[in-house]
Amino acid sequence: MPTSTWFRLNVAKRERVLEVAMREFGEHGYSTGSLNTIAREAGIAKGSLFQYFTDKLEFFAFVCDETSRRIREEMERRIAALDFDQPFDEWLFDVLCEWTEYMAAHPLERAVTAATNFELDNSVRSVVRDTANQHYLQVIHPTLTSWRERGDIRPDADLDVLSALMLMALPYLALSPYYDGLDPVLDLRGRTPAEQRPVIRQLITGIRPLFAPLK
């Protein structure tokens, strides 16, 4: 958690520091992300960062958590606007299309998502991934339960398996179009959100036997 000094900063200054940190950590990750660069580009003394956060790891963890929170809140808003009267697989298609469109339009959030997922230091990755996963699951678990209660997911479907697949699919869809080497099968690299839609449809069709009600 940031210190009380962080929360006493005016909103504009906090946002400036956070935006610069998102850009630096998103581009260089935790290990090579430079606090000197963040301080310089945010227009503050490097020592001020240690008035806001105990150390670099706490700062990085906060940036990742705040980014995940913003992504979750925006996706919750978008999901709430979707048609819940359609079948689950059509609703899921709409959700994943919203997800890819959001990531295309928010390069800073996408870069921090990459930094969170690609971090090589296990001790660092465990901290930031655990927090990010909780943001994902706060949306995934209740949503799947609700759809099963409605009968669009059959009663014997394993929601833990579906949740695990979603935890793998969301970063995959968010990052594969923008980073080399992540998708050697479906060739998402370089595709626009519109061009990603057939792949999203293909993925949903592939997992449909895991949840579709039996006829």
C-alpha positions in Angstrom: 0.0 0.0 0.0 1.2 3.6 -0.7 2.0 5.8 2.2 -0.4 8.5 3.5 1.8 11.0 1.7 0.8 9.5 -1.7 -2.9 10.1 -0.9 -2.3 13.6 0.2 -0.9 14.5 -3.2 -3.3 16.4 -5.5 -5.1 14.3 -8.0 -3.4 15.7 -11.0 0.1 15.0 -9.6 -0.9 11.4 -8.6 -2.2 10.8 -12.1 0.9 12.2 -13.7 3.2 9.9 -11.6 1.0 6.9 -12.2 0.8 7.5 -16.0 4.6 7.8 -16.3 5.1 4.7 -14.2 2.6 2.8 -16.3 4.5 3.8 -19.4 8.0 3.0 -18.0 7.1 -0.4 -16.3 4.9 -1.3 -19.3 7.8 -0.8 -21.7 10.6 -2.2 -19.5 9.0 -4.3 -16.8 10.0 -4.4 -13.2 13.7 -5.3 -13.5 14.8 -2.7 -16.0 12.1 -0.1 -15.3 13.9 3.0 -14.1 12.8 5.0 -11.1 15.1 7.8 -12.3 13.2 8.0 -15.6 9.8 7.9 -13.8 10.8 10.7 -11.4 12.3 12.9 -14.2 9.3 12.5 -16.6 6.8 13.0 -13.8 8.7 16.2 -12.7 9.5 15.1 -9.2 12.6 14.2 -7.2 13.5 10.5 -7.1 13.5 10.7 -3.3 9.8 11.7 -3.4 8.9 8.2 -4.7 10.2 6.7 -1.5 7.9 9.1 0.4 5.1 7.5 -1.5 6.2 3.9 -1.5 8.4 1.7 0.6 10.5 0.4 -2.3 10.4 -0.3 -6.0 8.5 -3.6 -5.7 5.7 -1.9 -3.7 5.5 0.8 -6.4 5.4 -1.7 -9.2 2.8 -3.8 -7.4 0.6 -0.7 -6.9 0.9 0.3 -10.5 -0.2 -3.2 -11.6 -3.0 -3.4 -9.1 -4.3 0.1 -10.0 -4.1 -0.8 -13.7 -6.0 -4.1 -13.1 -8.6 -2.2 -11.1 -9.2 0.3 -13.9 -9.5 -2.4 -16.5 -12.0 -4.4 -14.3 -14.1 -1.4 -13.7 -14.3 -0.4 -17.3 -15.0 -4.0 -18.4 -17.8 -4.2 -15.8 -19.3 -1.1 -17.2 -19.1 -2.5 -20.7 -20.5 -5.9 -19.7 -23.4 -4.2 -17.9 -24.5 -2.6 -21.3 -24.6 -5.9 -23.1 -27.7 -7.9 -24.0 -28.2 -10.5 -21.2 -31.2 -12.0 -23.0 -29.1 -13.6 -25.7 -27.5 -17.1 -25.3 -24.4 -17.4 -23.2 -22.1 -18.2 -26.1 -23.3 -15.1 -28.0 -22.9 -13.0 -24.8 -19.4 -14.3 -24.3 -18.5 -13.4 -27.8 -19.6 -9.9 -27.2 -17.7 -9.7 -24.0 -14.4 -10.9 -25.6 -14.9 -8.5 -28.5 -15.3 -5.7 -26.0 -12.1 -6.9 -24.2 -10.1 -6.9 -27.4 -11.4 -3.4 -28.4 -10.6 -2.1 -25.0 -7.0 -3.4 -25.1 -6.5 -2.0 -28.6 -7.6 1.5 -27.5 -5.6 1.5 -24.2 -1.9 0.8 -24.9 -0.8 1.8 -21.4 -3.1 -0.6 -19.7 -2.2 -3.3 -22.3 1.6 -2.7 -21.6 1.2 -3.1 -17.9 -0.9 -6.2 -18.5 2.1 -7.5 -20.5 4.6 -6.5 -17.7 2.4 -8.3 -15.2 2.3 -11.5 -17.2 5.8 -11.5 -18.6 7.7 -10.7 -15.4 10.6 -13.2 -15.0 11.3 -12.9 -11.3 9.1 -15.4 -9.7 8.8 -13.6 -6.4 7.8 -10.4 -8.2 5.4 -12.1 -10.6 3.6 -14.0 -7.8 2.8 -10.7 -6.1 1.5 -8.9 -9.2 -0.2 -11.9 -10.8 -2.1 -12.8 -7.7 -3.6 -9.4 -7.5 -4.4 -9.2 -11.2 -6.0 -12.7 -11.0 -8.3 -11.6 -8.2 -9.5 -8.7 -10.3 -10.3 -11.2 -13.1 -12.0 -13.7 -10.8 -14.2 -11.0 -9.2 -15.9 -10.8 -12.6 -15.5 -14.3 -13.9 -16.8 -16.4 -11.0 -20.1 -14.5 -10.3 -20.8 -14.2 -14.0 -20.4 -18.0 -14.7 -22.5 -18.8 -11.7 -25.3 -16.5 -12.8 -25.4 -18.0 -16.3 -25.5 -21.5 -14.9 -28.4 -20.6 -12.6 -30.2 -19.3 -15.8 -29.6 -22.6 -17.5 -27.3 -21.4 -20.3 -24.5 -23.4 -18.7 -25.4 -26.9 -17.9 -25.5 -28.0 -14.2 -22.7 -30.5 -14.4 -20.3 -28.0 -16.1 -17.1 -27.5 -14.1 -17.0 -23.8 -13.4 -13.4 -24.0 -12.1 -12.3 -25.4 -15.4 -14.2 -22.6 -17.3 -12.7 -20.0 -14.9 -9.2 -21.4 -15.5 -9.7 -21.2 -19.3 -10.9 -17.6 -19.1 -7.9 -16.7 -17.0 -5.7 -18.0 -19.8 -7.8 -16.7 -22.6 -8.0 -13.0 -21.5 -4.3 -12.2 -21.4 -3.8 -14.3 -24.6 -6.4 -12.2 -26.4 -5.2 -9.0 -24.9 -1.5 -9.5 -25.8 -1.1 -11.8 -28.8 -2.0 -9.2 -31.4 0.7 -6.9 -30.2 3.7 -9.1 -29.1 5.6 -11.6 -31.2 5.7 -15.3 -30.5 2.6 -15.6 -28.3 0.3 -17.2 -30.8 1.8 -19.8 -33.2 -1.5 -21.5 -33.9 -4.3 -18.9 -34.7 -2.0 -16.1 -35.9 -3.4 -13.2 -34.0 -0.3 -11.1 -34.3 -1.1 -7.8 -36.0 -4.8 -8.4 -36.4 -7.2 -5.5 -35.6 -10.1 -6.1 -33.2 -12.4 -6.6 -36.2 -10.0 -9.2 -37.6 -9.8 -10.9 -34.2 -13.5 -11.6 -34.2 -13.4 -14.9 -36.3 -10.7 -16.2 -33.9 -12.8 -15.3 -30.9 -15.8 -17.2 -32.5 -13.5 -20.1 -33.2 -12.3 -20.3 -29.6 -15.9 -20.1 -28.2 -17.0 -22.9 -30.6 -14.1 -25.0 -29.4 -15.0 -24.8 -25.7 -18.7 -24.9 -26.2 -19.0 -28.6 -25.4 -17.7 -27.8 -21.9 -20.7 -25.7 -21.0 -23.5 -26.1 -23.6 -26.8 -27.5 -22.1 -27.4 -31.1 -23.2 -30.2 -31.5 -25.7 
